[in-house]
């Protein structure tokens, strides 16, 4: 399988509030769009959930992936903070349990099953993939709101 390109986004109306996530996967000339929502959640949980749902959708292992997110929280967490969190037993430098630890553990596991290169993209800046993922997240929140 060739490299998979993924764009993810998550959002929340109220924080906490109704949240949604969107994923746009593209590979070998095909694409797949995913979305979902939660009623009482946070923006950060939805950003993490989008990345998790994207990686869960890939059934093969050891795939080359370019994953784009507009979340600096996700980018910093997966590329920097997670190393120390794991070495401290999922505790922060202040010895507190990492927020959203359930999702971070899942994302870490999925990230290690593939060769993922993480990319940050500025949100709402006209990036086609980010705009699509944002649209999907908003559609999911619209459905949950009704």
C-alpha positions in Angstrom: 0.0 0.0 0.0 1.3 3.5 -0.8 1.5 6.3 1.7 -1.7 7.4 3.2 -2.4 11.1 3.7 -4.7 12.0 6.6 -6.3 15.3 7.7 -8.0 15.4 11.1 -9.9 18.0 13.0 -11.9 18.2 16.2 -14.0 20.9 17.7 -16.4 21.7 20.4 -19.4 24.0 20.8 -18.9 25.1 24.4 -15.8 23.6 26.1 -17.0 21.3 27.5 -20.0 20.9 25.2 -21.1 19.1 22.0 -18.0 18.0 20.2 -17.3 16.6 16.8 -14.4 15.1 14.9 -13.6 14.7 11.2 -11.1 12.7 9.2 -10.2 12.7 5.5 -8.0 9.8 4.4 -6.5 9.7 0.9 -4.6 6.8 -0.6 -4.0 5.3 -4.0 -6.5 7.7 -5.7 -9.3 6.9 -3.3 -10.6 8.8 -0.3 -12.6 8.0 2.8 -14.4 10.5 5.1 -15.2 9.8 8.7 -17.0 11.8 11.4 -18.5 11.5 14.8 -19.6 13.3 17.9 -19.9 13.3 21.6 -22.4 15.2 23.7 -20.2 16.3 26.7 -16.6 16.7 25.7 -13.8 19.1 25.1 -12.0 20.5 22.1 -8.8 18.6 23.0 -10.6 15.3 23.4 -12.1 15.7 19.9 -8.7 16.6 18.3 -7.3 13.4 19.9 -10.3 11.3 18.9 -10.0 12.5 15.3 -6.4 11.2 15.1 -7.3 8.0 16.9 -10.3 7.3 14.6 -8.1 8.0 11.6 -5.4 5.5 12.6 -8.0 2.9 13.7 -9.5 3.0 10.2 -6.2 1.7 8.7 -6.4 -2.1 9.0 -2.9 -3.0 7.8 0.1 -2.4 10.0 3.4 -0.6 9.3 1.9 1.8 6.8 3.6 5.1 5.9 1.3 7.9 6.9 1.4 11.7 6.7 -1.0 13.0 9.3 -2.0 16.7 9.3 -3.6 18.3 12.3 -4.3 22.0 13.3 -3.9 21.1 16.9 -0.7 22.2 18.6 -1.8 20.2 21.6 -1.8 17.0 19.6 1.4 17.9 17.8 3.3 18.7 20.9 1.9 15.8 22.9 2.7 13.1 20.3 6.1 14.5 19.3 7.5 15.9 22.6 5.6 15.5 25.8 4.6 11.8 25.5 8.2 10.7 26.0 8.4 12.2 29.5 4.8 11.3 30.3 5.5 7.6 29.7 8.8 7.7 31.6 7.0 9.1 34.6 4.1 6.6 34.4 1.8 9.0 32.6 2.3 11.8 35.1 3.2 15.4 34.3 6.2 17.2 35.7 3.9 18.3 38.6 3.2 14.6 39.3 -0.4 14.9 38.2 -2.1 12.4 35.9 -1.9 13.5 32.3 -5.2 15.0 31.1 -6.9 12.8 28.6 -4.6 9.9 29.5 -7.0 7.3 28.1 -6.8 8.9 24.7 -3.1 9.6 24.8 -2.4 5.9 25.6 -4.6 4.8 22.6 -3.0 7.3 20.3 0.5 6.2 21.4 -0.4 2.5 20.7 -1.8 3.3 17.2 1.1 5.7 16.3 3.6 2.9 17.1 1.8 0.5 14.7 2.7 2.6 11.7 5.3 5.0 10.4 3.5 8.3 11.0 4.9 11.7 10.2 3.0 14.3 12.0 2.4 17.7 10.4 0.9 20.9 11.8 -1.3 23.0 9.5 -2.8 26.4 10.4 -6.5 25.9 10.9 -9.0 27.9 8.8 -6.3 29.0 6.4 -7.6 27.5 3.2 -5.7 24.2 3.4 -8.0 21.8 1.5 -7.5 18.8 3.8 -8.0 20.9 7.0 -11.1 22.6 5.6 -12.6 19.2 4.7 -11.9 17.7 8.2 -13.3 20.8 9.8 -16.5 20.5 7.7 -16.9 16.9 8.7 -16.4 17.7 12.4 -19.0 20.5 12.1 -21.5 18.2 10.3 -21.1 15.7 13.2 -21.8 18.5 15.7 -24.8 19.6 13.7 -26.3 16.1 13.8 -25.6 15.8 17.5 -27.3 19.1 18.2 -30.6 18.1 16.6 
